[in-house]
Amino acid sequence: MNVKGLLIRRRVGQLLGAVALLALLIWGFRPVPRLVDVEPVTRGPLAVTLVAEGRTRVVERYRISAPVDGQLQRLELEVGDPVRAGQVIAVLDAQVSPVLDRRSQERARARLASAESDLAATHAAVTAAEASSNLARMELERIEHLAGQGMVSRTQLDQSRAESLGRDAELEAARFRVQSAERDRLAALAELEYAGELAAGEQGQLELRAPIAGVVLKRESESARVVHAGDPILELGDPRALEIEVDVLSADAVRLAVGMRVRIERWGQSSPLEARIKRIEPVAFTKISALGVEEQRVWVIAELLAPQTDWTRLGDGYRVNARFVLWEAEDVLQAPTSSLFRHGEGWALFRAVDGRARLTPIEIGRRGALQTELRRGVEVGASVIVHPDRELADGTRITPRQ
């Protein structure tokens, strides 16, 4: 009897162990609810925007350049210094004659000697021309006297007059050659006498004045130096009049329009600045992106509408982000853009209903960066699953992440 009872208890224990093992297996292989993130469907303002990087620039810039060759004196103005309209901002001295080395000095002396010889030769030519002119004049007087007595022909008289006029013209040309030779001698003498210095008593200064009241935005150098006509010296402007220049893709530029609202962000303060599009340039340019791709981009200019007191610390060339508002509305049914996915030929999302994921076809409208307009499919307050993965299906058990 004891042996039989022992066997019965052993079988009961084995049966209970098998049942427990089976229960553990069933528990281990049962479906586990998926952990998901959910957000509610809401109503509120929605905007479709385009964000691009830009920079500030002074509206009116004035580049001061050298009008002539000269020696620029040391600039006393620093970048950021204020200037008045008409204030002297730079001074140009007359360019000093180049210093001659020994070989150049000998060449200059040789040119001076040659000029003096040419001058002497022209004086001799004038003397000869005067003699010829006097002779021709006396011959003309004799011919005219004989012609009055009828002793010479009319042809001889005309030839004598022409000869006299020709000799007078040769004399005048010889005198002009004397003047030219004298100027050549003076030029050769000046090159030799004034090498490395200015002429005696010559001031040789040109003052450059500010065309506007503003500040110095840039200076090309500080120390005195030789400048040539057209070389830049300073840049002036008024930093209280700023605008924003943004380069956008040409495909995005066609979506913009003059007068469109712009919000200037990431300029150093948390609150954005209001602006509007002032101009969209009609010509695109090619730019190489960071990935080495050629892009056609367009400059878009925006003017600030916010009071200048709100952005007093902004300066020329500061980096900002421009958010162009393409469309906006105040009361829109919307859901997170990350909860939407393509389904067939339309769109769908997963709603979280009683611990289950429910596939819900929807109709969408405007798409923003974070939120998308919903036109049909769900109501306000519905919980939708954001970032659904490929394994999520209709009816899958879920647990919202806290």
Residue pairs with C-beta under 8 A, 6 or more apart in sequence:
31 397
32 397
33 355
33 397
33 398
33 399
34 357
34 391
34 392
34 396
34 397
34 398
34 399
35 398
35 399
35 401
36 352
36 357
36 385
36 386
36 388
36 392
36 398
36 399
36 400
36 401
37 385
37 386
37 387
37 400
37 401
38 352
38 383
38 384
38 385
38 386
38 400
38 401
39 335
39 336
39 339
39 383
39 384
39 386
40 380
40 381
40 382
40 383
40 384
41 333
41 334
41 335
41 374
41 378
41 379
41 380
41 381
41 382
41 383
41 384
42 333
42 334
42 335
42 380
43 331
43 332
43 333
43 334
43 380
44 330
44 331
44 332
44 334
45 328
45 329
45 330
45 331
45 332
46 328
46 329
46 332
46 334
46 366
46 368
46 371
46 373
47 325
47 326
47 327
47 328
47 329
47 368
48 325
48 326
48 327
48 328
48 366
48 367
48 368
49 263
49 323
49 324
49 325
49 326
49 368
49 369
50 248
50 252
50 255
50 256
50 323
50 324
50 326
51 321
51 322
51 323
51 324
51 369
52 246
52 247
52 248
52 252
52 300
52 321
52 322
52 324
53 246
53 319
53 320
53 321
53 322
54 244
54 245
54 246
54 247
54 302
54 319
54 320
54 321
54 322
55 244
55 245
55 317
55 318
55 319
55 320
56 242
56 243
56 244
56 245
56 314
56 315
56 316
56 317
56 318
56 320
57 242
57 243
57 244
57 245
57 316
57 317
58 217
58 237
58 238
58 239
58 241
58 242
58 316
59 237
59 238
59 241
59 242
59 243
60 212
60 237
60 238
60 241
61 217
61 235
61 236
61 237
62 211
62 212
62 214
62 235
62 236
62 237
63 232
63 234
63 235
64 89
64 90
64 208
64 210
64 211
64 232
64 233
64 234
64 235
64 236
65 230
65 231
65 232
65 233
66 72
66 92
66 227
66 228
66 229
66 230
66 231
66 233
67 206
67 208
67 229
68 92
68 206
68 229
69 95
69 226
69 227
69 228
69 229
70 92
70 93
70 94
70 95
70 206
70 226
70 227
71 92
71 93
71 94
71 95
71 96
71 224
71 225
71 226
71 227
72 90
72 91
72 92
72 93
72 221
72 224
72 225
72 226
72 227
72 233
73 90
73 91
73 92
73 93
73 224
74 222
74 223
74 224
75 89
75 90
75 219
75 221
75 222
75 233
75 234
77 83
77 89
77 216
77 219
77 234
78 216
78 219
79 216
79 217
79 218
79 219
80 215
80 216
81 215
81 216
82 213
82 214
82 215
83 89
83 210
83 213
83 214
83 215
83 216
83 236
84 210
84 213
85 210
85 211
85 212
85 213
86 209
86 210
87 209
87 210
88 207
88 208
88 209
89 208
89 209
89 210
89 216
89 234
89 236
90 207
90 208
90 233
90 234
91 205
91 206
91 207
91 208
92 205
92 206
92 207
92 208
92 227
93 204
93 205
94 198
94 202
94 203
94 204
94 205
95 226
96 196
96 197
96 198
97 191
97 194
97 195
97 196
97 197
97 198
98 195
98 196
99 195
99 196
100 108
100 191
100 192
100 195
100 196
105 192
105 195
108 188
108 191
108 192
108 195
109 192
111 188
111 191
112 185
112 188
112 189
112 192
114 188
115 181
115 184
115 185
115 187
115 188
115 189
116 185
118 181
118 184
118 185
119 178
119 181
119 182
119 184
119 185
121 181
122 174
122 177
122 178
122 180
122 181
123 178
125 174
125 177
126 171
126 174
126 175
126 177
126 178
128 174
129 167
129 170
129 171
129 173
129 174
130 171
132 167
132 170
132 171
133 164
133 167
133 168
133 170
133 171
135 167
136 160
136 163
136 164
136 166
136 167
136 168
137 164
137 167
139 160
139 163
139 164
140 160
140 161
140 163
140 164
143 152
143 156
143 157
143 160
144 157
144 160
146 152
147 154
147 156
147 157
190 199
198 204
208 233
210 236
211 236
212 236
212 237
212 238
213 238
214 236
214 237
214 238
214 239
215 236
215 237
215 238
215 239
216 234
216 235
216 236
217 235
217 236
217 237
217 239
217 316
218 234
218 235
219 233
219 234
219 235
220 231
220 232
220 233
220 234
227 233
237 316
239 314
239 315
239 316
240 308
242 304
242 311
242 314
242 316
243 278
243 301
243 302
243 303
243 304
244 262
244 264
244 275
244 301
244 302
244 303
244 304
244 320
244 322
245 299
245 300
245 301
245 302
246 299
246 300
246 301
246 302
246 322
247 287
247 297
247 298
247 299
247 300
248 256
248 297
248 298
248 300
249 295
249 296
249 297
249 298
250 284
250 296
250 297
250 298
253 280
253 284
253 298
253 300
255 326
256 277
256 280
256 300
256 324
256 326
257 277
257 280
258 277
258 278
258 279
258 280
259 276
259 277
260 276
260 277
260 324
260 325
260 326
261 274
261 275
261 276
261 324
261 325
261 328
262 274
262 275
262 276
262 277
262 302
262 322
262 323
262 324
262 325
263 272
263 273
263 274
263 275
263 322
263 323
263 325
264 272
264 273
264 274
264 275
264 302
264 304
264 320
264 321
264 322
264 323
265 272
265 320
265 321
265 322
265 323
266 319
266 320
266 321
267 273
267 311
267 314
267 318
267 320
267 321
268 313
268 314
268 318
272 323
273 304
273 305
273 306
273 310
273 311
274 304
274 305
274 306
275 302
275 303
275 304
275 305
275 306
275 322
276 302
276 303
276 305
277 300
277 301
277 302
277 324
278 301
278 302
278 303
279 300
279 301
280 298
280 299
280 300
280 301
281 298
281 299
281 300
281 301
283 298
284 296
284 297
284 298
285 296
285 297
285 298
285 299
286 294
286 295
286 296
286 297
287 294
287 295
287 296
287 297
288 294
288 295
289 295
300 322
300 324
302 322
304 311
327 366
329 366
332 365
332 366
332 373
333 373
333 374
333 375
333 380
334 368
334 371
334 372
334 373
334 374
335 349
335 362
335 371
335 372
335 374
335 378
335 384
336 370
336 371
336 372
336 384
336 386
337 367
337 368
337 369
337 370
337 371
337 372
338 370
338 386
338 387
339 349
339 350
339 384
339 385
339 386
339 387
339 388
340 347
340 348
340 349
340 362
340 364
340 372
341 347
341 348
341 349
341 388
342 348
343 359
343 361
346 361
346 362
346 363
347 361
347 362
347 363
347 364
348 359
348 360
348 361
348 362
349 360
349 362
349 377
349 378
349 384
349 385
349 388
350 357
350 358
350 359
350 360
350 384
350 385
350 388
350 392
350 394
351 357
351 358
351 360
351 378
351 382
351 383
351 384
351 385
352 358
352 383
352 384
352 385
352 398
352 400
355 397
355 398
355 399
356 395
356 396
356 397
356 398
357 385
357 388
357 392
357 393
357 394
357 395
357 396
357 397
357 398
358 394
358 395
359 393
359 394
360 377
360 378
361 377
362 374
362 375
362 376
362 377
362 378
363 374
363 375
363 376
363 377
364 372
364 373
364 374
364 375
365 372
365 373
365 374
365 375
366 372
366 373
367 373
378 384
383 400
385 392
385 398
392 398
